Amino acid sequence: MSDSATSGVRGISVAAAFAGMRSVAPVVFRAGCPDCRGRFELAAGALRLAIGASSRTTFYSFTCPECGAAVRKPAGERVVELLTGGGVRTLRLHSTV
């Protein structure tokens, strides 16, 4: 990096860098249960994302808060992008071949 790219950025504290920032509302995801047909919102911590080698092995899962069913749904590229961006824990599946 050249000196000109960093000029004016000396001596700033963490507190000063984050001064004025507001807290951000937690991300919630809308979901539905195929068993009880319930519709609800889930926090990122209630979801799990598994990324496999193909679209058939890439999915997200959660437990229905209304009926307790274990739900597993396919996750396309856009869903993967939204879930990872929203802080959902991700498991990368490796092939055994």
Secondary structure, 3 states (H helix, E strand, C coil): CCHHHHCCCCCCCHHHHCCCCCCCCCCEEEEECCCCCCEEEEEHHHCEEEECCCHHHCEEEEECCCCCCEEEEECCHHHHHHHHHCCCEEEECCCCC
